C-alpha cells in the first residue's frame, strides 16, 4: 500500500513538472514606438492578448532585445488574461532613464495584489542592473495578471519589462476550454460561397487520459476542418465531422459556411466533446461554439445617384460688390453608364463651377468607372441690382442635374435663394468738391470729402497740366520723390471694406512702385493693402480688401524709400472706400471657434464692441458656442436672428443678450431664435453681451420649479416660488403692475435674501397693499452677486375688494376658466374657481392625446385659484408650438379647454 501511494505521488509530481511553459519576449511586437501609448497586442504563437497603458519601447535601456517600458504608477501597466490558469509567473525588469525616484513593481492577480518587488533605482543616474521576479500564482480557470508600478503617483518611474514566462496551472483536475465561443462574419454574396474560414482553439491542462471529438449536425449549413501540418491553415477535409483528436493540446479547428446556400441568415453550434476515463468508466463533457453567417444578394447593377443638399440659401452681397460667397452641392452615384449635365438657372443670375474658380452656365460630368463623387460650386454673380434673387419669371431659381443615358432621367433640382442688398455707404474722393485744390507740392493739409488729409509733395491743380491724367476736372499729382505721400489725419468711421482707385503715369516720367496702407490706431502703425502698384502710360484700377470694422485711415506712399529726388510723377483719382461691419444687415455671419453658429442682423449693422468684454456665464455648466460683446448700429430697436448650423446636440439651445446688467434669454426652436433688443432710454443701450449655446437657461443661476400667486383667507395676495437650486445669487425682488407690462411695473419688496443652496427652497411674499379690485400681474426678479438681473413671470391674480364687514367673495360654482394669456409664450396661467374646499388636478395633453404635464393641488377653502404653466413637460423640456388641451378634475366636476403655445 505504501508503494502504491508513492507511485501516485510521483505521477502527480511528474504531471506538475511537465506543465507547459509559455514566454513573452516582445520580439514580435510591432505596436510599440518611441512615444507612450495605450493599446493591445496578440502573440500569434500562444494566442495571449496583452493590454498596455502609457507604455513605449525599451529605447536605450534593453534587457535582451525588445522590451516594454512602463512610465508611471497612475496609468502605466501591462495586463493579460490566461484561459487555462497560471502556475508560476516570472519576468525580468530594470530601471530606465536616470531619475532618482525609487521604483517598485506589484503583481495583481484577478485585481488583487499578490506580490511586490523590492525597491530599486533610488538614486540619480542610470542603473543597468537586471532584476528577476518569480511568484507561484497557482490559480486555475481564467486568470488575469497585471504588472504596474506601486501606488498612484503621476511622477515618472520608468521601468523596462522583458522575458515574461508562465506555466499553466498544473492541478490534479483536468481542465479544458474552447475560445472563442462565438464566431460571426461567416458571410458571402450569393453564388460566391463558401465563406472565408475562421478558427477556434481547444486548450487545457491535466488531460492525461482522454480524447476530443468535434462535430456539427450532418445537415448543417456549416462545415469544419482540423489544422494542417502547416500552422494556420486547414487540412483538405471539410465536412460535418466528427473530428477526433488526442489530448495533446492546443488544437485549432477551422469553420466556414457551406457554398450554394440561398440568401438568408444562418447559425449553428459546433459541439466539442472531451471523453475521459475513470474507475467508473468513460465520461463525456461538452462545450459549444456558436457560428453565425449570412448570404446576401448581389449588389444591384442599376444606376444609383443622388444630389445633396437640394437647397442652398444665403447667396448675398451688397450692390456694387459681388459676387456672393460660393456654396456647393454634391453629386454621387454608382453603376453609372454615361454623362451628367448640370445647368445653372436660365436667368444667368447664378453660375456653377467644378473648381470654385471658373464659373459657367453648363457643366458636363463623365463618371469614372461607373462612379461619380463631385462637388458643384454655385454663386450669385456680380453686377446685379439691389433685389431678391430667389424667383425668376415666377419660377424658383434652381440648378438642374440630369443623367443623359441610357435613357434621360427626370432631372433633380437644387433650389437657390439669395439677394443683393442696398449699396454700402462709401467714402469717395474724386477731388471735384469745392475747395479741394492745392496748387503746390509744399507740405499742406486739404479737406477731401469732409476728412482732413496731409499732402506732402502732392498737389491738386485747379487746372491740370497737359501731362496730367484726371477723370472729371481734377486729380492728385505725386511729385514722385521718396518723401511724396498723401495721408489721412483723421479717422473715417465704420471701418474699411473694399478699396479701389485709378492711377496713371504723368507724361513720360520714370516709373516707381507705390503702396496704399491703412491704420486703425490713428497712424501709429500702418498695414499694406494688397501688392505694390506701378503707374504706367495706361489708366489702371487698383482693388484691395481691408475688412476691418475699426475707424480707419489711409496713406499713399512710395513702396521702397530709396531716397530718390527725381521726377517719378503720377496721378491719383476716384478713391473709393466702403464701410465695413463685423455683422452686415441681412447677411448671415458664421461665428464661434467651431463655426457652428450663424448670426443675422435684421435691423441694422453691428460690430464687435471695442468698449466692453464679456463677463462670466451666469450658469457655469452652460455649453458656450458663442459669447462676445457687440455694438449695435443705430437707435434701435434691433432684431437679431440666431441659428445653430452644425453639430446640433440633444440638449436645449438658448440665445441670450444682456443690456444694462439685465439678461434676456430665448430658447431656440429647431436651432433658431430671434432676439428683440428694445431701443429703451438707457445710455449705451446699443452695447449688448450676446451668448449662444446649449444646456439649461444660461442666464438663470436660479432653477425655479414654480412661481404662483393666490388669494389667501385674509384676502391678501400670496406669492410662492420654489427654487430647485441656486448659485451666486444675492436675492429676489417682487414687481407688480395692473397690466402685462414689465417696463412700467413697480418694485414692491425689499431684497429677499437667497440661500445659494443646491437643495429645493420655498419662498413666500405677502402683498397686503392692494386696495382696488382688478387683475394684478407679478414678476420675480433674481439679482446675482455681480449685479446681473433676470426676471420670471408674470403670474396674475384677480383681486376683489371685500365689502365692509364682509369676507372675500366665494364662487357660486366650481369652474375651469380660460387660460391667460392665450395664445402664450412661454408661460400661461390656468385659472379655476372652487365652490367648496377640495382637491384639484390639472392635466395638459398634446393633440395626440399624450399627457404632457400634470398638476395636483389641495385647497382648504373655496376661492379663485390659478396654476402657472411654463410650457415644459414633466421632464422639464420645453414643448413645441401647437394646440394643447388642459383638463380640470375636482370631485365629480370635470372640464376641458384649449390653449395655444406660439413660439
C-alpha positions in Angstrom: 0.0 0.0 0.0 2.9 2.4 0.8 4.4 1.6 -2.6 1.2 2.4 -4.4 0.9 5.7 -2.6 4.5 6.5 -3.6 3.7 5.8 -7.3 0.6 8.1 -7.2 2.7 10.9 -5.7 5.4 10.5 -8.3 2.8 10.6 -11.1 1.3 13.8 -9.8 4.8 15.4 -9.3 5.7 14.5 -12.9 2.4 15.9 -14.1 3.2 19.2 -12.3 6.7 19.3 -13.5 5.7 18.9 -17.2 3.2 21.8 -17.1 3.6 23.7 -20.4 5.7 26.9 -20.2 5.0 29.9 -22.3 7.1 33.0 -23.0 6.6 36.6 -24.0 9.8 38.4 -25.0 8.3 41.2 -27.1 10.3 40.4 -30.1 7.3 40.1 -32.4 5.6 43.2 -31.1 5.0 45.8 -33.8 2.8 48.3 -31.9 5.4 49.9 -29.6 7.1 53.1 -30.7 9.2 55.8 -29.0 6.1 57.5 -27.7 4.0 56.5 -24.7 0.7 55.0 -26.0 -2.1 52.7 -24.9 -3.2 49.6 -26.9 -3.2 45.9 -27.3 -1.1 43.2 -29.0 -1.8 39.5 -29.6 1.0 37.0 -29.6 0.2 34.7 -32.6 2.2 31.8 -31.0 0.3 31.4 -27.8 -2.9 33.5 -28.6 -2.5 35.6 -25.5 -3.6 39.2 -25.9 -1.7 41.8 -23.9 -3.1 45.2 -22.9 -0.7 48.1 -22.1 -1.2 51.6 -20.9 1.1 54.6 -21.3 4.0 52.4 -22.3 6.6 52.5 -25.1 9.5 50.5 -26.5 12.6 49.9 -24.4 14.7 52.7 -26.0 18.2 52.8 -24.7 17.5 50.5 -21.8 17.2 47.0 -23.1 17.4 43.8 -21.1 17.7 41.4 -24.1 16.4 42.8 -27.3 12.9 44.3 -27.4 11.1 45.2 -24.2 8.3 47.3 -22.8 8.8 50.5 -20.8 6.3 51.5 -18.1 6.1 55.2 -17.3 4.3 55.9 -14.0 2.0 54.4 -11.4 -1.1 56.4 -12.3 -1.8 54.9 -15.8 1.1 52.6 -16.9 0.6 48.8 -16.8 0.9 45.5 -18.7 -2.0 43.1 -18.4 -3.2 39.8 -19.9 -5.9 37.1 -19.3 -4.9 33.4 -19.3 -7.7 31.0 -20.1 -6.1 27.8 -18.5 -4.9 29.2 -15.2 -1.4 30.2 -14.2 1.2 28.2 -12.2 4.5 30.1 -11.8 4.8 33.6 -13.3 8.3 35.2 -13.8 9.7 38.3 -15.5 12.9 40.4 -15.7 13.0 44.2 -15.0 15.4 47.1 -14.8 15.4 50.8 -14.2 15.1 53.1 -17.2 16.3 56.7 -17.5 18.2 58.5 -14.7 15.6 59.8 -12.3 16.4 59.5 -8.6 12.9 58.2 -7.5 12.7 54.7 -6.1 10.8 52.2 -8.1 8.7 49.2 -7.0 6.5 46.9 -9.1 3.4 45.0 -7.9 1.8 41.9 -9.3 -2.0 41.8 -9.3 -4.0 38.5 -9.9 -7.7 39.0 -10.7 -7.5 42.5 -9.4 -5.8 41.8 -6.1 -2.1 42.5 -5.2 -0.3 39.2 -4.5 3.3 40.2 -4.6 5.7 43.2 -4.8 9.3 43.6 -5.8 12.0 45.1 -3.7 12.6 48.8 -4.2 15.3 49.6 -6.8 16.8 52.5 -8.8 16.5 55.1 -5.9 19.5 57.2 -7.0 20.3 59.7 -9.7 21.8 58.2 -12.8 21.5 55.1 -15.0 21.3 51.6 -13.4 21.9 48.6 -15.7 21.1 46.0 -13.0 18.7 43.3 -14.3 16.3 42.0 -11.6 14.4 38.7 -11.6 10.9 38.2 -10.3 9.1 34.9 -9.7 5.8 34.2 -8.0 3.7 31.0 -7.7 0.2 32.1 -8.7 -1.2 28.5 -8.8 -4.7 29.6 -9.8 -6.9 27.6 -12.2 -9.5 28.7 -14.7 -9.4 32.1 -16.3 -6.8 34.3 -14.6 -6.0 38.0 -15.2 -2.5 39.2 -14.3 -1.3 42.8 -14.2 2.1 44.3 -13.7 2.4 48.0 -12.7 4.3 50.5 -10.5 3.0 50.5 -6.9 0.9 53.4 -5.8 -0.9 56.1 -8.0 1.7 58.8 -8.4 1.8 60.7 -11.7 5.6 61.2 -11.4 7.8 59.3 -13.8 9.1 55.9 -12.6 10.3 54.3 -15.8 10.9 50.6 -15.8 11.6 48.1 -18.6 10.0 44.6 -18.6 11.2 41.6 -20.6 11.3 37.8 -20.8 7.9 37.1 -19.1 7.3 33.3 -18.6 4.4 31.4 -17.1 3.2 27.9 -16.7 -0.4 26.8 -16.9 -1.9 25.7 -13.6 -0.9 22.1 -13.1 -3.6 21.0 -10.6 -4.8 17.4 -10.5 -8.2 18.0 -12.1 -8.4 18.0 -15.9 -9.4 21.4 -17.3 -10.0 22.5 -20.8 -11.5 25.4 -22.7 -12.7 26.5 -26.2 -12.0 30.1 -27.4 -13.7 32.0 -28.8 -17.2 30.7 -28.0 -18.9 32.8 -30.8 -17.8 33.3 -34.4 -19.6 35.6 -36.7 -18.9 37.1 -40.1 -19.0 33.8 -42.0 -20.6 35.6 -44.9 -20.6 35.7 -48.7 -22.5 37.1 -51.6 -25.0 34.7 -53.3 -23.1 32.4 -55.7 -19.7 33.1 -54.2 -19.5 30.6 -51.4 -18.2 29.0 -49.3 -17.3 31.8 -46.8 -13.8 32.5 -45.8 -12.8 30.3 -42.9 -12.2 31.3 -39.2 -11.0 29.2 -36.3 -11.3 28.4 -32.6 -8.7 26.8 -30.3 -9.1 23.9 -27.8 -6.7 24.2 -24.9 -6.4 22.6 -21.4 -4.3 21.0 -18.8 -4.0 17.7 -16.9 -5.6 16.0 -19.9 -3.6 12.7 -19.3 -6.1 10.2 -20.4 -8.8 11.2 -22.9 -9.6 12.5 -26.4 -11.7 15.2 -28.2 -14.5 14.9 -30.7 -15.6 17.9 -32.8 -18.7 17.9 -35.0 -21.6 19.9 -36.5 -25.0 18.3 -37.4 -25.0 16.2 -40.6 -27.3 18.6 -42.4 -25.7 21.7 -41.0 -25.1 24.8 -43.2 -21.6 25.0 -41.8 -18.5 22.6 -42.1 -15.4 22.1 -40.1 -11.7 21.1 -40.7 -8.7 20.5 -38.5 -5.3 22.3 -38.7 -3.0 21.0 -41.4 0.7 20.3 -40.9 1.3 23.9 -41.9 0.2 26.0 -38.9 -2.6 28.5 -39.6 -4.2 26.5 -42.5 -6.9 23.8 -42.5 -6.3 20.4 -44.0 -8.1 19.1 -47.0 -11.2 17.8 -45.3 -14.3 20.0 -44.9 -17.4 18.4 -43.6 -19.6 17.8 -40.5 -17.1 15.7 -38.7 -16.7 14.2 -36.2 -13.0 15.1 -36.0 -11.2 13.0 -33.3 -8.1 14.4 -31.6 -5.9 13.4 -28.7 -5.2 15.3 -25.5 -2.1 16.9 -26.8 -3.5 20.5 -26.8 -3.8 23.0 -28.2 -5.9 22.0 -31.2 -7.0 24.5 -33.9 -10.4 23.9 -35.6 -11.4 25.8 -38.7 -15.0 26.6 -39.6 -16.8 28.1 -42.6 -20.3 28.4 -44.1 -21.1 26.0 -47.0 -21.4 27.1 -50.6 -24.6 27.3 -52.6 -26.9 28.4 -49.9 -29.8 30.8 -50.6 -30.0 34.3 -49.4 -30.6 34.4 -45.6 -29.1 34.4 -42.1 -27.7 31.2 -40.6 -26.4 30.0 -37.3 -25.3 26.7 -35.8 -23.4 25.2 -32.8 -20.2 23.3 -33.1 -20.1 20.6 -30.4 -16.7 19.9 -28.8 -16.7 16.8 -26.6 -14.0 15.6 -24.3 -14.0 11.9 -23.3 -12.0 10.7 -20.3 -11.8 7.5 -18.2 -12.1 6.9 -14.5 -12.8 4.0 -12.3 -16.5 4.0 -13.2 -15.9 4.2 -17.0 -15.9 6.7 -19.8 -17.3 10.2 -19.1 -18.2 13.0 -21.6 -18.1 16.8 -21.2 -19.5 19.0 -24.0 -18.7 22.7 -24.9 -20.1 24.7 -27.8 -19.0 27.3 -30.3 -21.8 29.3 -31.9 -21.4 30.1 -35.6 -23.2 32.9 -37.4 -23.2 33.9 -41.1 -25.3 35.3 -43.9 -25.7 35.1 -47.6 -26.6 38.4 -49.2 -28.0 39.1 -52.6 -25.5 40.6 -55.2 -25.5 44.4 -55.2 -27.8 46.0 -57.8 -26.3 47.0 -61.1 -28.9 49.6 -61.7 -27.7 53.2 -61.8 -28.0 54.9 -58.5 -27.3 58.5 -57.9 -28.3 61.4 -55.6 -27.8 65.1 -55.1 -27.3 66.6 -51.7 -28.4 69.1 -50.4 -31.4 70.1 -52.5 -31.5 73.7 -51.3 -28.8 76.3 -50.9 -29.6 79.7 -49.3 -27.9 82.9 -48.3 -26.3 84.0 -51.5 -25.9 87.7 -50.7 -23.8 90.7 -51.3 -24.2 94.5 -51.4 -24.9 96.3 -54.6 -21.7 97.2 -56.3 -19.7 94.5 -54.5 -20.4 90.9 -55.6 -20.1 88.1 -56.5 -21.5 86.3 -53.5 -19.6 83.7 -51.5 -19.9 80.3 -53.2 -21.6 77.3 -51.8 -21.7 73.7 -53.1 -23.8 70.6 -53.5 -22.6 67.1 -54.2 -23.5 64.6 -56.9 -22.7 61.0 -56.0 -23.6 57.7 -57.7 -22.6 54.2 -58.8 -23.3 51.8 -61.7 -23.5 54.9 -64.0 -23.3 54.4 -67.7 -22.8 57.9 -69.2 -22.6 61.6 -68.5 -24.4 64.1 -66.4 -25.5 67.6 -67.4 -25.6 70.3 -64.8 -27.3 73.6 -65.8 -27.3 76.9 -63.9 -30.6 78.8 -63.8 -31.7 80.3 -67.1 -31.8 83.8 -65.5 -28.0 84.0 -65.6 -28.0 85.3 -62.0 -26.3 82.2 -60.7 -23.3 80.3 -62.3 -21.7 77.0 -61.5 -18.1 75.6 -61.2 -16.2 72.4 -60.7 -13.2 74.1 -59.1 -14.7 77.2 -57.4 -12.7 79.4 -59.8 -14.1 79.1 -63.3 -17.9 79.7 -63.2 -20.0 78.9 -66.2 -23.7 78.2 -67.1 -23.4 74.5 -68.0 -21.2 71.6 -67.0 -20.9 68.0 -68.3 -19.7 65.3 -65.9 -18.3 61.9 -67.0 -18.4 59.2 -64.4 -15.1 57.3 -63.7 -15.5 53.5 -63.8 -19.2 53.9 -63.4 -19.0 56.1 -60.2 -19.1 59.8 -59.5 -18.4 62.0 -56.5 -18.4 65.6 -57.5 -18.9 68.9 -55.8 -20.7 71.6 -57.8 -20.0 75.2 -56.6 -22.6 77.9 -57.0 -22.5 81.6 -56.6 -24.7 84.7 -57.2 -22.9 86.7 -60.0 -21.6 90.2 -59.6 -23.1 93.3 -61.1 -26.7 92.6 -60.2 -29.0 95.4 -59.0 -30.5 95.5 -55.5 -33.3 92.9 -55.1 -34.3 89.3 -54.3 -32.9 86.5 -56.5 -35.0 83.6 -55.2 -37.5 83.7 -58.1 -37.3 84.5 -61.8 -40.3 84.8 -64.2 -42.5 83.3 -61.4 -40.3 80.2 -61.2 -37.8 79.3 -58.5 -34.2 79.8 -59.3 -32.6 76.3 -59.3 -29.7 74.2 -60.8 -30.8 71.3 -62.9 -29.0 68.0 -62.7 -29.8 65.2 -65.1 -28.3 61.9 -66.3 -28.4 61.6 -70.1 -28.1 57.9 -70.9 -29.1 55.1 -71.4 -32.4 57.0 -71.1 -32.6 60.6 -70.0 -33.8 60.6 -66.4 -36.1 63.1 -64.7 -33.9 66.0 -63.5 -33.1 66.7 -59.9 -33.2 70.4 -58.9 -31.2 72.3 -56.3 -33.2 75.3 -55.3 -31.3 78.6 -54.7 -32.1 81.8 -52.9 -30.2 85.0 -52.5 -30.4 88.7 -52.6 -28.4 91.9 -53.3 -28.6 94.4 -50.6 -28.6 98.2 -50.7 -25.2 99.6 -51.6 -23.0 100.4 -48.6 -22.1 103.9 -47.6 -18.7 104.7 -49.2 -16.0 107.3 -48.7 -15.5 108.8 -52.1 -12.6 111.1 -53.0 -12.6 112.4 -56.6 -11.2 115.9 -56.0 -14.3 117.5 -57.5 -15.8 119.2 -54.5 -15.4 122.9 -53.9 -12.1 123.8 -52.3 -10.4 120.5 -53.0 -7.5 122.3 -54.6 -3.8 122.5 -53.6 -1.6 124.4 -56.1 1.9 123.5 -54.9 4.0 120.5 -53.7 4.8 122.0 -50.4 3.6 120.2 -47.2 0.0 121.1 -46.5 -3.5 119.9 -45.5 -6.6 119.6 -47.5 -10.2 118.7 -46.7 -11.3 115.9 -49.0 -14.9 114.6 -48.7 -15.1 116.1 -45.2 -12.0 114.4 -43.9 -8.6 116.1 -43.3 -5.6 114.8 -45.4 -2.0 115.8 -45.3 -0.3 116.1 -48.8 3.5 116.2 -48.8 4.9 116.8 -52.3 1.4 116.2 -53.7 -0.7 118.8 -55.4 -4.2 119.1 -56.8 -4.1 121.7 -59.6 -7.3 123.6 -60.3 -6.4 123.5 -64.0 -4.4 120.3 -64.7 -1.4 120.4 -66.9 -1.1 118.6 -70.3 0.8 115.7 -68.8 -1.9 115.1 -66.1 -4.5 112.4 -66.2 -7.8 113.0 -64.5 -11.4 111.8 -64.6 -13.6 114.9 -64.4 -11.9 118.2 -63.6 -9.0 117.3 -61.3 -6.8 114.6 -59.8 -3.9 114.5 -57.4 -0.4 114.5 -58.7 2.5 113.0 -56.8 5.9 114.6 -57.3 7.5 111.1 -57.1 10.3 111.8 -54.6 10.8 109.3 -51.8 9.1 111.7 -49.4 6.0 112.1 -51.5 2.9 110.9 -49.6 -0.8 111.5 -49.0 -2.1 110.7 -45.5 -5.4 110.9 -43.7 -5.1 113.0 -40.5 -8.5 111.9 -39.0 -10.4 108.6 -38.8 -13.0 107.5 -41.2 -15.8 106.0 -39.1 -17.3 102.5 -39.7 -14.1 100.8 -40.8 -13.0 99.8 -44.3 -14.2 97.0 -46.5 -13.0 97.1 -50.2 -11.0 99.9 -51.7 -10.4 100.9 -55.3 -8.8 103.9 -57.1 -7.5 104.8 -60.5 -3.9 105.9 -61.4 -1.6 106.7 -64.3 1.9 107.8 -65.0 2.4 111.5 -65.5 3.8 112.2 -69.0 6.9 110.1 -69.6 8.4 110.3 -66.1 10.5 107.5 -64.7 8.3 104.8 -63.1 8.3 103.6 -59.5 6.3 101.2 -57.3 3.9 102.7 -54.7 1.7 101.3 -51.9 -1.5 102.1 -50.2 -1.7 101.4 -46.4 -4.3 101.6 -43.6 -4.1 102.2 -39.9 -6.6 101.5 -37.1 -4.6 103.2 -34.3 -4.6 106.8 -35.5 -1.5 106.4 -37.7 0.8 104.7 -35.2 1.2 101.6 -37.3 0.4 101.0 -41.0 -0.6 97.8 -42.8 -0.1 97.5 -46.5 -3.2 96.7 -48.7 -2.5 94.2 -51.4 0.6 94.4 -53.6 2.6 97.4 -54.7 1.4 99.2 -57.9 3.4 100.9 -60.6 1.8 103.6 -62.7 2.3 103.2 -66.5 1.1 105.2 -69.5 -2.2 103.3 -69.3 -5.0 104.1 -66.8 -5.2 101.3 -64.2 -7.6 100.4 -61.4 -6.3 99.2 -58.0 -8.6 97.0 -56.0 -8.0 95.6 -52.5 -9.7 94.4 -49.3 -9.3 95.6 -45.8 -12.3 94.2 -43.9 -11.7 95.9 -40.6 -14.6 97.4 -38.6 -12.5 99.8 -36.6 -12.2 103.5 -37.5 -9.6 103.7 -40.3 -7.1 106.0 -42.0 -5.4 105.7 -45.4 -2.0 106.6 -46.7 -0.3 106.5 -50.2 3.5 106.4 -50.3 6.4 105.0 -52.3 7.0 101.3 -51.9 10.7 101.4 -51.2 12.1 104.5 -49.5 15.2 104.8 -51.8 15.8 108.4 -51.0 15.2 109.3 -54.6 14.7 113.0 -55.6 14.0 112.8 -59.3 10.6 113.2 -61.0 8.6 110.0 -60.8 5.2 111.7 -61.1 1.8 110.1 -61.3 -1.8 110.9 -60.9 -4.4 109.5 -58.5 -8.2 109.8 -58.8 -11.5 108.2 -57.7 -10.6 106.8 -54.3 -13.5 104.6 -53.3 -13.5 103.1 -49.7 -16.6 101.2 -48.5 -17.7 100.8 -44.9 -17.2 97.5 -43.1 -19.1 95.9 -40.3 -18.4 92.6 -38.5 -22.1 91.9 -38.9 -23.8 93.4 -42.0 -27.5 93.9 -42.0 -29.4 90.9 -43.6 -26.1 89.0 -44.2 -25.8 85.7 -42.2 -22.4 85.6 -40.4 -20.8 82.4 -39.1 -19.2 82.8 -35.7 -17.7 80.7 -32.9 -14.5 78.8 -32.7 -16.1 75.7 -34.3 -18.1 77.8 -36.8 -21.4 76.2 -35.6 -23.4 79.4 -35.1 -24.9 81.9 -37.6 -26.0 85.4 -36.6 -28.0 87.7 -38.9 -28.7 91.4 -38.0 -32.2 92.2 -39.3 -32.4 95.9 -38.3 -29.0 97.4 -38.8 -25.3 96.5 -38.9 -23.3 95.6 -35.8 -19.6 95.3 -34.8 -17.7 93.6 -32.1 -17.5 96.0 -29.2 -14.3 98.0 -28.6 -15.5 99.1 -25.2 -16.8 96.0 -23.4 -15.7 92.4 -22.9 -17.9 89.5 -21.9 -18.3 88.6 -18.3 -18.7 85.2 -16.8 -21.6 83.0 -17.9 -24.3 83.1 -15.2 -24.7 79.3 -15.3 -21.2 77.8 -15.2 -22.0 74.4 -16.8 -23.7 76.0 -19.8 -22.1 74.8 -23.0 -21.0 78.0 -24.8 -20.8 78.1 -28.6 -20.5 81.9 -28.9 -20.0 84.6 -26.2 -19.0 88.2 -27.0 -20.0 91.8 -26.8 -21.5 93.7 -29.8 -22.2 97.3 -30.7 -25.5 97.6 -32.5 -25.5 100.4 -35.1 -28.4 102.9 -35.0 -31.0 103.9 -32.4 -33.0 100.6 -32.3 -35.0 98.6 -31.7 -33.0 95.7 -33.1 -33.9 92.2 -34.3 -31.2 89.5 -34.3 -31.6 86.1 -35.8 -29.5 83.3 -34.3 -29.1 79.8 -35.8 -27.3 76.6 -35.0 -25.9 75.3 -38.3 -23.6 72.4 -37.3 -23.2 69.6 -34.7 -26.5 70.0 -33.0 -26.7 68.4 -29.5 -29.8 66.8 -27.9 -29.9 69.5 -25.2 -32.0 72.7 -25.4 -30.3 75.6 -27.2 -30.5 79.1 -26.0 -29.8 82.6 -27.3 -29.5 85.4 -24.7 -28.4 89.0 -24.5 -27.5 91.3 -21.6 -28.2 95.1 -21.6 -27.5 97.2 -18.6 -26.8 94.1 -16.4 -30.2 92.5 -17.3 -30.2 89.2 -19.2 -33.0 88.2 -21.6 -33.0 84.6 -22.9 -34.9 82.9 -25.6 -35.0 79.1 -26.0 -34.3 78.1 -29.6 -36.9 76.1 -31.6 -35.3 73.9 -34.3 -31.9 75.6 -33.6 -33.3 79.1 -34.3 -34.3 82.0 -32.1 -34.9 85.7 -32.8 -33.8 88.2 -30.2 -35.6 91.6 -29.9 -33.5 94.2 -28.3 -35.5 97.3 -27.3 -34.3 100.8 -28.1 -35.0 101.8 -24.5 -34.0 105.1 -22.8 -30.8 103.9 -21.2 -27.3 105.1 -22.2 -25.3 102.8 -24.4 -28.3 100.6 -25.0 -26.7 99.5 -28.3 -24.0 97.7 -26.4 -25.0 94.1 -25.7 -23.4 90.9 -24.5 -24.5 88.0 -26.7 -24.5 84.4 -25.5 -25.4 81.3 -27.6 -25.1 77.6 -26.6 -26.9 74.6 -25.1 -27.9 73.2 -21.8 -30.1 74.9 -19.1 -31.2 78.5 -19.4 -27.8 80.2 -19.3 -28.9 83.4 -17.7 -30.6 81.9 -14.7 -28.4 80.8 -11.9 -31.7 80.0 -10.2 -33.7 77.0 -11.3 -37.3 77.7 -10.4 -39.8 74.8 -10.4 -42.8 77.0 -9.7 -44.0 80.7 -9.3 -47.6 81.2 -8.2 -50.0 83.9 -7.0 -53.1 83.1 -4.9 -55.6 84.9 -2.7 -55.4 83.7 0.9 -58.1 83.6 3.6 -57.3 87.1 4.6 -57.8 88.4 1.0 -54.1 89.1 0.5 -52.1 88.0 -2.5 -49.7 85.2 -1.5 -46.7 84.8 -3.9 -44.9 81.5 -3.7 -41.9 80.3 -5.6 -39.7 77.2 -5.3 -36.1 77.2 -6.3 -34.6 73.8 -7.0 -31.0 75.1 -6.8 -29.2 78.5 -6.5 -25.7 79.7 -7.2 -24.1 83.2 -6.9 -27.4 84.9 -6.2 -27.9 87.9 -3.9 -31.7 87.6 -3.6 -35.1 88.4 -5.1 -37.3 91.4 -5.7 -41.0 91.4 -6.5 -42.6 93.6 -9.1 -46.3 94.4 -9.6 -48.4 96.0 -12.3 -52.1 96.3 -13.3 -51.2 95.3 -16.9 -48.9 92.8 -18.5 -46.1 95.3 -18.9 -42.8 94.7 -17.1 -41.3 98.0 -18.2 -43.8 100.0 -16.1 -44.1 97.6 -13.2 -43.1 98.8 -9.7 -40.9 97.1 -7.1 -43.0 96.3 -4.0 -40.5 94.4 -1.9 -37.1 94.8 -0.3 -34.5 92.4 -1.4 -35.4 88.9 -0.2 -32.1 87.2 0.6 -31.3 84.0 -1.4 -29.9 80.8 0.2 -27.5 79.7 -2.6 -28.4 76.2 -1.7 -28.3 73.2 -4.0 -31.4 71.9 -2.3 -35.0 72.9 -3.1 -36.0 76.1 -1.2 -39.6 77.6 -0.9 -40.0 81.4 -0.7 -43.2 83.4 0.0 -44.1 87.1 -0.2 -47.4 88.5 1.0 -48.8 91.5 -0.8 -51.1 93.4 1.6 -51.2 96.7 -0.2 -54.0 96.1 -2.8 -57.0 98.5 -2.4 -58.8 98.2 -5.7 -60.4 95.3 -7.4 -58.9 94.1 -10.7 -56.3 91.8 -12.2 -52.7 92.2 -10.9 -49.5 90.9 -12.5 -46.4 90.0 -10.6 -42.8 89.4 -11.7 -40.0 87.9 -9.8 -36.5 89.4 -10.3 -33.4 87.5 -9.2 -30.3 89.6 -8.6 -26.9 87.9 -8.9 -23.9 88.8 -6.8 -22.3 90.6 -9.7 -25.4 92.8 -10.2 -26.8 90.9 -13.2 -30.6 90.6 -13.1 -33.2 88.2 -14.6 -37.0 88.1 -14.5 -39.6 85.4 -14.1 -43.3 85.7 -14.8 -45.7 87.2 -15.0 -48.2 85.4 -12.9 -51.6 87.1 -12.3 -54.4 87.1 -9.9 -58.0 88.5 -9.9 -58.4 90.6 -6.7 -61.8 91.7 -5.3 -62.2 94.3 -2.5 -64.2 92.9 0.5 -67.4 94.6 1.4 -67.2 96.4 4.7 -67.5 93.8 7.5 -67.6 91.1 4.9 -65.3 88.4 3.6 -63.7 87.5 0.3 -66.1 86.7 -2.5 -67.0 83.0 -2.6 -67.6 81.5 -6.1 -71.1 80.2 -6.8 -69.7 77.2 -8.7 -66.7 75.0 -9.3 -65.5 76.0 -12.8 -62.5 75.9 -15.1 -61.7 79.4 -16.5 -59.9 80.4 -19.7 -56.1 80.3 -19.6 -54.4 83.7 -19.7 -52.6 84.8 -21.8 -53.8 82.6 -24.7 -52.0 82.2 -27.1 -48.9 82.4 -24.9 -45.1 82.1 -24.9 -43.7 80.8 -22.8 -46.0 81.0 -19.7 -49.7 81.0 -19.1 -52.0 80.9 -16.1 -54.6 78.2 -15.9 -57.4 79.7 -13.8 -60.2 78.0 -11.9 -62.6 78.5 -9.1 -63.9 76.2 -6.3 -67.3 76.4 -4.6 -66.0 74.1 -1.9 -62.7 73.2 -0.5 -61.1 70.1 -2.1 -58.5 68.6 -4.4 -57.9 69.8 -7.9 -56.0 68.1 -10.7 -54.9 69.8 -13.9 -53.7 67.6 -16.8 -52.3 69.0 -20.0 -52.4 67.0 -23.3 -51.0 67.4 -26.8 -53.0 66.9 -29.9 -52.1 63.2 -30.0 -53.8 62.8 -26.6 -50.4 62.2 -24.8 -50.1 63.5 -21.3 -47.6 66.4 -21.2 -47.8 67.7 -17.7 -49.9 67.2 -14.6 -50.5 69.4 -11.5 -52.2 68.5 -8.3 -53.4 70.9 -5.6 -55.3 70.7 -2.3 -57.3 73.8 -1.3 -58.6 74.2 2.3 -61.1 76.9 1.3 -63.3 77.9 -1.6 -62.0 80.6 -3.8 -60.3 81.7 -7.1 -57.0 79.9 -7.9 -54.6 79.5 -10.8 -51.6 77.4 -11.9 -48.8 78.8 -13.9 -47.6 76.5 -16.7 -44.1 77.3 -18.2 -44.5 75.4 -21.4 -42.4 72.4 -20.3 -43.3 68.8 -20.0 -42.9 66.6 -16.9 -39.2 66.1 -17.6 -38.5 69.9 -17.8 -38.1 70.0 -21.5 -39.7 72.8 -23.5 -42.6 71.6 -25.7 -43.1 72.7 -29.3 -45.6 75.2 -30.6 -49.1 74.0 -31.1 -52.6 73.4 -29.6 -52.8 71.9 -26.1 -55.8 70.8 -24.1 -56.0 71.3 -20.3 -58.4 69.3 -18.2 -59.6 70.1 -14.7 -60.8 67.4 -12.3 -62.2 68.1 -8.9 -64.5 65.6 -7.2 -67.3 64.9 -9.7 -66.5 68.0 -11.7 -64.5 67.7 -15.0 -64.0 70.2 -17.8 -61.5 70.6 -20.7 -60.4 73.7 -22.6 -57.8 74.6 -25.3 -54.8 76.9 -25.3 -52.2 77.7 -28.0 -48.4 77.9 -27.5 -46.8 80.2 -30.1 -43.0 80.5 -30.3 
